[in-house]
Amino acid sequence: MGSATREGLAAARQALGTVGAKNGLATGEDLFSAARVIGDSAQLRSALADPSAEASDKAALVNSVFASIGAPAREVLVAIASNRWSDQDDLLAAVEETAIRAIARSVPASASIEHEIFMFGTAVASDPELELAVNGKLGSSEAKAVLISALFGSKASPQTVTIVSKLVQQPRGRRIGELLATAASIVADEAGFAIATVTSAAPINTAQRERLRSALAANYGRDLKLNVVVDPSIIGGLRVQIGDDVIDGSVSTRLSELKLQLAG
């Protein structure tokens, strides 16, 4: 990520301003709709990301193209377009990330939508037919949205359903697992913590989870929540991923490394 994009993302988050529980979901939906329009138009994307264009001209373009969406979302889009970006794709990603953050602000304190997103991703990953239906190129966006709503039913919060539905409609070449992992991380960051995905050969009891969580939180200097995946193929040990960091202490990896050493 370039410095221009980092600064742009910071400005985009600041532009959310007072968007909160009252209108966060609506603002997020508006921003997702805008992201889809921007993603479908190379000309619009180029105009909004053009570093030589005046900020006032970009603001006028945003207000013209997106006149039908709410004022909070338009203000965020103007702020995003007014900043510099390393490339056009980064601008589009910023609109999408800000949409997720806006929706996350509307989540009740009792809900854990980052876990709901994670569990849905796990379910899709374990069912090749479902993954194809959700992430394939043949189905229409509208059909995918209907499928997501049917899969969730009333078992997940409206915020989770909205985020997952919008993402599968505009994957931009990304696989569903990547989409959902990124979304869950953004939701967690908005709430002030990070997610550690722990892969274990066998279930981990509550006490073990808490010890691991405390140790990782102390090491990373921030609160963490664990998502645990049971995968017997790793044989033993643990594999932990926090953002781009991977701590692989699985037996399967150690055996593979040993085989490579012996072969060399």
C-alpha positions in Angstrom: 0.0 0.0 0.0 1.5 3.3 -1.1 1.7 6.4 1.2 -1.0 8.2 -0.9 -3.4 5.4 -0.3 -2.7 5.2 3.4 -3.4 8.9 3.7 -6.5 8.6 1.6 -7.8 5.8 3.7 -7.3 7.9 6.9 -9.2 10.7 5.3 -12.0 8.4 4.2 -12.4 7.1 7.8 -12.4 10.6 9.1 -15.1 11.6 6.6 -17.4 9.1 8.1 -17.5 11.6 10.9 -20.7 11.2 13.0 -22.1 8.4 10.9 -23.2 5.9 13.6 -26.0 3.5 14.6 -28.8 5.7 13.4 -27.8 5.9 9.7 -24.7 3.7 9.4 -26.5 0.8 7.6 -28.2 3.1 5.0 -24.9 5.0 4.4 -23.0 1.7 4.0 -25.6 0.5 1.5 -25.3 3.7 -0.5 -21.5 3.5 -0.5 -21.7 -0.1 -1.7 -24.0 1.0 -4.5 -21.6 3.7 -5.5 -18.7 1.2 -5.4 -20.6 -0.9 -7.9 -21.2 2.0 -10.3 -17.5 3.1 -10.0 -16.3 -0.5 -10.5 -18.4 -0.8 -13.7 -17.1 2.4 -15.3 -13.5 2.7 -16.1 -14.1 6.3 -17.3 -15.7 7.3 -13.9 -13.0 5.5 -12.0 -10.3 7.3 -13.9 -11.9 10.7 -13.4 -12.3 10.3 -9.7 -8.7 9.1 -9.2 -7.1 11.6 -11.6 -4.5 13.4 -9.4 -4.4 16.4 -11.8 -8.2 17.2 -11.5 -9.4 19.9 -9.2 -11.1 18.7 -6.0 -14.1 21.0 -6.8 -14.5 19.4 -10.2 -14.5 15.9 -8.6 -17.0 17.0 -6.0 -19.3 18.3 -8.7 -19.0 15.0 -10.5 -19.8 13.0 -7.4 -22.8 15.1 -6.6 -24.0 14.8 -10.2 -23.5 11.0 -10.7 -24.7 10.1 -7.2 -27.5 12.6 -6.6 -29.9 9.8 -5.7 -27.9 8.5 -2.7 -28.0 10.0 0.8 -26.0 13.1 1.8 -23.7 11.3 4.3 -22.5 8.8 1.6 -22.0 11.6 -0.9 -19.9 13.5 1.6 -17.7 10.5 2.1 -17.4 10.0 -1.7 -16.4 13.6 -2.1 -13.7 13.2 0.5 -12.4 10.0 -1.1 -12.3 11.6 -4.6 -10.6 14.7 -3.2 -7.6 12.7 -2.0 -4.7 11.2 -3.9 -4.5 7.4 -4.4 -1.7 5.1 -5.5 -4.0 3.8 -8.3 -7.7 3.6 -9.3 -8.2 0.2 -7.7 -7.2 1.7 -4.3 -9.8 4.4 -4.6 -12.5 1.8 -5.3 -11.3 -0.4 -2.4 -11.5 2.6 -0.2 -15.2 3.2 -1.1 -15.9 -0.5 -0.3 -13.9 -0.4 3.0 -15.7 2.8 4.1 -19.0 1.1 3.3 -18.2 -1.8 5.6 -17.0 0.6 8.3 -20.3 2.6 8.1 -22.3 -0.6 8.4 -20.2 -1.8 11.3 -21.1 1.4 13.2 -24.7 0.4 13.2 -24.1 -3.0 14.9 -25.6 -3.4 18.4 -23.1 -4.1 21.1 -24.6 -7.5 21.6 -23.9 -8.6 18.0 -20.6 -10.1 16.7 -21.0 -9.7 12.9 -17.3 -10.4 12.3 -17.9 -13.9 13.7 -21.0 -14.3 11.6 -19.0 -13.3 8.5 -16.3 -15.8 9.5 -18.7 -18.6 10.0 -20.3 -18.0 6.6 -16.9 -18.1 5.0 -16.1 -21.4 6.7 -19.4 -22.9 5.5 -18.8 -21.8 2.0 -15.2 -23.1 2.0 -16.4 -26.5 3.1 -18.9 -26.9 0.3 -17.5 -26.6 -3.3 -21.0 -26.4 -4.9 -22.0 -23.6 -2.6 -18.7 -21.8 -3.2 -19.3 -22.1 -7.0 -22.8 -20.7 -6.6 -21.7 -17.8 -4.5 -18.4 -17.0 -6.2 -18.9 -18.3 -9.7 -19.1 -16.1 -12.8 -22.2 -17.6 -14.3 -24.9 -16.5 -11.8 -26.3 -12.9 -12.0 -25.6 -10.5 -9.1 -29.3 -10.4 -8.3 -29.4 -14.2 -8.1 -26.5 -14.3 -5.7 -28.1 -11.7 -3.5 -31.2 -13.8 -3.3 -29.1 -16.9 -2.5 -27.3 -15.1 0.3 -30.6 -13.9 1.9 -32.0 -17.4 1.6 -28.9 -19.0 3.2 -28.8 -16.6 6.1 -32.6 -16.4 6.7 -33.1 -14.9 10.1 -29.9 -16.5 11.5 -27.7 -13.4 11.0 -27.9 -9.7 11.6 -29.0 -7.4 8.8 -25.5 -5.9 8.8 -23.9 -9.3 8.1 -26.4 -10.1 5.3 -25.9 -6.7 3.7 -22.1 -6.9 3.7 -21.9 -10.4 2.4 -24.5 -9.8 -0.2 -22.9 -6.7 -1.5 -19.4 -8.3 -1.7 -20.5 -11.4 -3.6 -22.2 -9.1 -6.1 -19.0 -7.2 -6.8 -16.1 -9.6 -6.2 -13.6 -7.8 -8.5 -11.7 -11.0 -9.2 -11.4 -12.0 -5.5 -12.4 -15.3 -4.1 -15.1 -15.4 -1.5 -12.7 -16.5 1.3 -10.5 -13.4 0.7 -13.5 -11.1 0.5 -15.0 -12.3 3.8 -11.7 -12.4 5.7 -11.0 -8.8 4.7 -14.5 -7.7 5.6 -14.3 -9.4 9.0 -11.0 -7.7 9.7 -12.4 -4.3 8.8 -15.4 -4.8 11.0 -13.1 -5.8 13.9 -10.8 -2.9 13.4 -13.7 -0.5 13.5 -14.7 -2.0 16.8 -11.1 -1.6 18.1 -9.8 -5.1 18.0 -8.1 -7.6 15.6 -9.0 -11.1 14.6 -6.7 -14.1 15.0 -7.6 -17.1 12.9 -6.3 -20.2 14.7 -6.2 -23.5 12.8 -5.9 -26.6 15.1 -5.9 -30.3 14.5 -8.5 -30.8 17.3 -10.9 -28.5 19.2 -9.4 -26.1 21.7 -11.1 -25.8 25.1 -12.1 -22.4 26.6 -9.1 -22.2 29.0 -6.6 -22.9 26.1 -8.3 -20.3 23.9 -8.1 -17.6 26.6 -4.4 -18.3 27.3 -3.7 -18.1 23.6 -5.7 -15.0 23.1 -4.0 -13.2 26.1 -0.6 -14.1 24.8 -1.3 -12.9 21.3 -2.9 -9.7 22.5 0.1 -9.0 24.7 2.4 -9.6 21.8 0.5 -7.5 19.3 -0.5 -4.7 21.8 -4.2 -4.7 21.1 -7.3 -6.7 21.9 -7.9 -9.8 19.9 -10.8 -12.2 19.2 -10.1 -15.8 18.1 -11.8 -17.6 15.2 -10.9 -21.3 15.5 -10.8 -23.7 12.5 -10.5 -27.4 13.2 -8.4 -29.1 10.5 -7.1 -32.6 11.2 -4.8 -32.4 8.2 -2.3 -30.2 10.1 -1.8 -33.3 12.4 -0.9 -31.3 15.5 0.3 -27.9 16.7 -1.3 -24.6 15.7 -1.4 -22.2 12.7 -2.2 -18.6 13.6 -3.0 -15.8 11.2 -3.4 -12.1 12.2 -3.8 -9.9 9.2 -0.8 -10.6 6.9 1.2 -12.3 9.8 1.2 -16.1 9.9 2.7 -18.1 12.8 2.9 -21.7 11.6 3.7 -24.2 14.3 1.7 -27.1 12.7 3.1 -30.6 12.6 2.3 -30.9 8.9 4.4 -27.9 8.1 7.3 -29.0 10.2 7.2 -32.4 8.5 7.2 -30.7 5.1 10.2 -28.6 6.1 12.0 -31.7 7.4 11.4 -33.5 4.1 12.8 -30.6 2.2 15.9 -30.6 4.3 16.4 -34.3 3.9 15.9 -34.0 0.1 18.5 -31.2 -0.1 
